[in-house]
Amino acid sequence: MSLVLDPAAQDLLFREAHTANAFTAEPVTDEQVQAIYDLVKFGPTAFNQTPLRITLVRSAEARERLVPLMAEGNQAKTATAPLVAILSADNEFHEELPTLFPAFPQAKDVFFGERPVRESAARMNAALQAAYFIVGVRAAGLAAGPMTGFDHEGVRKEFLDDDHTPLMIVNIGKPGENASYPRSPRLAYDEVVTTV
């Protein structure tokens, strides 16, 4: 059985896509980011909680605040990427549940009344949405360079608040010269899938 998705789209989203470490100077527009979000917002999360929050780092001043918080190996590429997105989990996502999950608006209090439960759910579901976001960036013909090598608490203090947990930082743009490393190996189907 083959996939329904066109092979060229499969290549764009997965087989030929790589994590980018270098980008051209071509800007990433607000319209492109809006189109990415308008696509990936349909990816499923538990209770439709959609806890991902995206902070776009565009200004030179914000970039100067962010770069020192990156791990040393991530600083230069973050300094030069056309656009940088801080992806975080909103730990107060439950406030939106009566609107986002109208089939059971009581879920807000029944399941997510306690902060530790919300933080765990927000982290897992926002990470799922972050994966959708990366695929959406690729669908826009751009490359993503997701990174977790940064001072998480520093980024939270500098750009977010106590209700948001930074998950990853994603450099975004058209891939530049020698933008990625050769493809690393992947596990085979029978190494990952077990039938019981």
N, C-alpha and C positions, 0 to 999 in steps of 0.2 A: 504494500500500500504506500502510495506517495503522499506527500503533503499537498494541501490545497494551495498554499501560498506559492506564488511564482518563484522559481529558482533564483532569479535576479534579486528579488526582495529578501529571500533567505540569505543570500550572500551579503547583501547590504546590512542586514540586521545582525547576522551571526558569523557566517563562515569567513567572510573577508574583512569583518570589522576587527579592529585592534584598539587596545588602550593607547591613546596618543600622549606623547611626552613633548611634542613640539608642534607648533601651529603656525599658519600663515598670519599675516597682519589683517586679513579680511575680517571686518567686524561681524559680530552676531547681533542681530537686531531684536528689538522687543517683539516684533511681529513673529519672528522665528520662535522665540521662547513661548509666546502665546499659543502658537500652533502646536508646539510640542506638548504643552500642558493640556490643551484642548483634546489631544489624542490620548495621552496617558492617564488622564483623570478617570477614564472608564475601567482601568485595571481594578480587579476586586481586592477588597480588604475585609477583614472580619467586621460584621455589623456595619459595613460601609463607613468605617470610622475615619478613613482618609487623614491620618495624622501628619503626613509629610508637609513640611513648610520649606519654602525655597527663598533664600536670601541671595539676590544677585549682587555681586561685587563689581561695580562699573567704574566708580570714581578713582582717581589717582590716590586721593587721601585714604579711601577705604582699603585700597590695595596695599598701601604702605603700612597700614595697621595689620593686615592679614599676613603678609609675606613672612615677617619674623616669627609668627606662630606656627609656620609650616616646618616639618622636619627638613633638615639641611638639604637632602636630596630632592625635595619638592619645591624649594624656594624659587629657583630660577624659572622653572616652567610655569609656576603660578604667577610670577611677576610679569611674564610675557604673554600669557594666554589672552585671547580676545575677550573672553568672558569667564568669570569664575562664579560658581554657585555653591553656597553653603546649604547642604541638605540637613534638616533637623527634624526631630520628632516633637510634636506639640503634645505635652503631657496633660493638657487640659482639653484635648480633642472631644471629650465626652459632652462638653457644653453644646456641641453642634449635633449631637445624635438625635434629638427630637426632630430636627429637620432632615438629617441625612439618612435616618433609619425610621421612617414614620410607621413602619409595620409594628414596631415595638419601641415607642419612645421612652418607655420606662427603663430600657437598657442602660441609660445614662446613670441611674442610681442603683439599679439591681446588680449590674455587673461591674461598673466602673466607679463606684462611690469612693473607693480607697485609692490613695495616690500610688502606692507600690504596684497595685494591679494595673493602673493606668499606664505607669511608666513602662512596665513590661510589654503591655499590648501595643503601646505607641511605638516602642523601639522595633518590635517585630514587624508591625504593619507598615511603618514608615520605611524600613529597610526593603520591604517588598516593593513599595512604591518607588524607592530609589532605583531599583532594578528596572522598573517600567520606564523611569525617567531616562536612564542610560539608553535603553532601546529606542525611546522617542527621539533622543538626540541623534542617534544613528538614522532613524527614519527621515529626519530633516536633512540628511546628507552631510551631517557634521560628525566630528569625532569627539569622544568623551575621554577624559583622563581622570577617573575616580581615584581618590586617595583617602586613606585613613591615618596617614602619617602626619599628624599635627597635634598641637597642644589643645586638647578638647576643652578643658576648663578655661583656657585662655580665650578660645574662640567664643565659648558661651558668654563669658564676661564682656568681651569686646563687641560682639555683634548680636547677641540674643538676650535672653533673660532666664530667670530661674525655672520658668515653665517650659523651656525648650532644651532638648538634648541634641547637640551636634552629632551627626552620624558619619558624614563624609563630605569632602570637598571635591567638586568636579570642575576641572578645566574643560572649556568647550570652545571649539572652533574648527576651521578647516585644517586637516592635518598638514604639517609642513614637511620639509625634507627630512628623511630618516626619522619619521615621527614615532615609530614603534619598533619594538624588538621582534625577532622572528617568533612565530607562533610556538608556544610551549606545548608539550604533550597534554593530551586529555585521557581520562580513564575510558576504557572500553565499556560498551553497554553491559556486558555480563559481569563487569566489576562493580557496577553500580545498581543494577536492577535485579531484584530477587522476587521470584514468584512463589507464593506459599499456598 
